[in-house]
C-alpha cells in the first residue's frame, strides 16, 4: 500500500545553483507563502465532491510473454461519487499536514454513523489526536475504487515540498511562464533526490516529481502537479490541483483536483483510474457543531 511516511528531515542539503537569482527568488516567495499557510489554514474543513471512474481488464496469470489480442480481454467499468468533509490539519510537532477525508455519502446513500466521526476523532484534547485522525483517514480509503490502494489522494500534498525546510530535498528548475485564470505564473519543475523519500510504499522509497505554478506577483501557489512512478509494479499516478483565492480566508485554497492512476503488466494496461474532486464551503472546524451533509 502507498502511504505517507513519517516526515524525517535529513538536514539542509546544498543546492546546485545555476540561475541563483530567478530561481531562489521564486522559491523564497513560495516558501514565504507556504509557511503561514500551515498556520492560517490549519483546522479548516471543506466539502468535497469526489467522482471516480475505473476501467479494469482481466489478464491471465501468469501473463503471456506477448499478447496480440489485448482488445478481447474482458473489461469492467465502475463509477462512484462520494461526498465528504475534508479536514486540513497542520501537526506542528511533526511539521507535516494531516489531511483527513470523512466520507458522508456514497452514490447518494448516507454512510451510517459518519456525521460525528470527525468530531470524535479530533476529540477535545491533543492526546492521541494524530492516531485517531490517521485511523479515520485510512478507514475512509476503503471507498476508493480500484486495486491501487491509496491514502495520499488529497490536494495539499505537493505544498509540503515548498516548505523552506523541505526544499533542499528536491531539485527545482524554472520552466517558463504561463497565465492561469488571469494570473501570471512561473512554472517550476521538481524532482525528489533525498532518501528516505517523503512518500513510502511498504518501507520502499518512491521518488516524486512534478510541476508547480507560482504567481509572479506574490508567490501564491496557483497550481500543482505531482507525479509518482513505481516501476516494479508498472504503476504510475499523477494529481493536478488548481487553487483559487478565497475571500473569506484571504488566501489561495484548493478548489479542484484531478487524478489519474495507471497499472500495467508486461506493458499491457490493466487498470485506469480517473478521479475529479471539487472543494467548496471552507470553514473553521468546530467540534461543538454538527457538520451538515453537503448538497
QUITA-V660639 format. One record per residue. SS is DSSP state (H for helix, E for strand, C for the rest). PHI is phi in whole degrees, -180 to 180 (NA if undefined). NEAR is the number of other ideal C-beta (glycine too) atoms within 10 Angstrom. Layout:
# QUITA-V660639
<<SS,PHI,NEAR> <SS,PHI,NEAR>>
This chain:
# QUITA-V660639
<<C,NA,11> <E,-95,20> <E,-143,18> <E,-76,19> <C,-77,15> <C,-63,10> <C,-75,16> <C,-121,10> <C,-88,12> <C,-93,10> <C,99,8> <C,-79,11> <C,-89,13> <C,-68,6> <C,-98,15> <C,-84,6> <C,-104,9> <C,-94,8> <C,-132,9> <H,-59,9> <H,-67,8> <H,-63,10> <H,-68,17> <H,-63,14> <H,-66,13> <H,-63,21> <H,-67,23> <H,-65,13> <H,-64,19> <H,-63,26> <H,-64,16> <H,-67,14> <H,-83,19> <H,-69,22> <H,-59,14> <H,-65,10> <H,-58,23> <H,-61,19> <H,-88,9> <H,-71,12> <C,-101,22> <C,-69,17> <C,58,13> <E,-109,19> <E,-119,20> <E,-131,21> <E,-85,20> <E,-124,24> <E,-111,15> <E,-121,23> <E,-119,13> <E,-121,21> <E,-137,16> <E,-125,20> <E,-122,15> <E,-127,19> <E,-113,18> <C,-89,10> <C,-115,19> <C,-62,9> <C,-122,6> <C,-73,8> <C,-70,13> <C,-70,10> <C,-63,6> <C,-152,8> <C,-130,15> <C,-101,7> <C,-132,6> <H,-62,11> <H,-64,7> <H,-89,8> <C,-66,13> <C,-63,8> <E,-134,13> <E,-132,10> <E,-129,9> <E,-137,12> <E,-131,10> <E,-152,16> <E,-127,13> <E,-117,22> <E,-120,19> <E,-140,25> <E,-106,24> <E,-114,23> <E,-97,24> <E,-106,24> <E,-127,19> <E,-88,19> <E,-107,16> <C,-59,9> <C,-67,7> <C,-103,11> <C,51,14> <E,-151,20> <E,-82,21> <E,-123,18> <E,-107,21> <E,-123,26> <E,-101,24> <E,-111,24> <E,-76,22> <E,-99,21> <E,-149,15> <E,-127,16> <C,52,9> <C,85,8> <E,-101,7> <E,-61,13> <C,-84,18> <C,-56,6> <C,60,8> <C,-89,18> <C,-61,16> <C,-106,12> <H,-65,20> <H,-67,23> <H,-62,17> <H,-67,11> <H,-70,22> <H,-70,20> <C,67,13> <C,-100,9> <C,-127,7> <C,-83,10> <C,-65,9> <C,62,11> <H,-62,16> <H,-59,16> <H,-64,10> <H,-66,17> <H,-69,21> <H,-65,16> <H,-63,13> <H,-65,19> <H,-58,21> <H,-71,14> <H,-65,16> <H,-68,20> <H,-65,17> <H,-67,8> <H,-87,15> <C,-76,21> <C,-79,17> <C,96,19> <C,-90,12> <C,-86,18> <C,-71,13> <E,-155,19> <C,-130,19> <C,-107,18> <C,-85,21> <C,-138,23> <C,-75,26> <C,-92,22> <H,-57,20> <H,-67,21> <H,-65,22> <H,-53,21> <H,-72,21> <H,-93,26> <C,-60,20> <H,-53,14> <H,-73,14> <H,-94,20> <H,-53,21> <C,-64,16> <C,-81,23> <E,-125,23> <E,-100,16> <E,-110,19> <E,-138,13> <E,-70,16> <E,-132,14> <E,96,9> <E,-128,11> <E,-155,14> <E,-95,10> <E,-126,14> <C,50,11> <C,82,5> <E,-110,20> <E,-78,13> <E,-125,22> <E,-104,23> <E,-88,18> <E,-130,21> <E,-87,16> <E,-141,25> <E,-139,13> <E,-73,20> <C,-136,13> <C,-100,18> <C,-113,10> <C,-71,16> <C,-72,18> <C,-65,23> <E,-102,20> <E,-121,16> <E,-129,18> <C,51,8> <C,82,8> <E,-95,11> <E,-71,14> <E,-129,20> <C,-81,17> <E,-94,20> <E,-150,17> <E,156,20> <E,-147,18> <E,-127,25> <E,-111,24> <E,-112,24> <E,-62,22> <C,-64,15> <C,-70,10> <C,-137,12> <C,81,19> <C,-63,20> <E,-87,22> <E,-98,23> <E,-156,22> <E,-133,25> <E,-136,18> <E,-117,23> <E,-124,18> <E,-145,22> <E,-127,16> <E,-123,16> <H,-58,7> <H,-62,8> <H,-111,12> <C,51,16> <E,-123,21> <E,-141,15> <E,-140,21> <E,-147,16> <E,-136,24> <E,-117,19> <E,-124,24> <E,-103,19> <E,-114,25> <E,-138,13> <E,-76,15> <E,-101,18> <C,-66,6> <C,-64,10> <C,-93,15> <C,55,8> <E,-159,17> <E,-84,20> <E,-128,20> <E,-70,27> <E,-122,18> <E,-152,15> <E,-131,22> <E,-115,15> <E,-128,20> <E,-135,14> <E,-130,25> <E,-132,17> <E,-124,20> <E,-124,16> <E,-147,18> <C,52,13> <C,68,10> <E,-100,15> <E,-70,15> <E,-101,20> <E,-146,21> <E,-123,18> <E,-122,23> <E,-124,14> <E,-134,21> <E,-136,13> <E,-122,24> <E,-122,16> <E,-124,23> <E,-156,12> <E,53,13> <E,-74,19> <E,-156,14> <E,-70,11> <C,-78,17> <C,-128,12> <C,-70,13> <C,-82,6> <C,-99,10> <C,-93,8> <C,-80,20> <C,-91,11> <C,-58,14> <C,-65,15> <C,-106,7>>
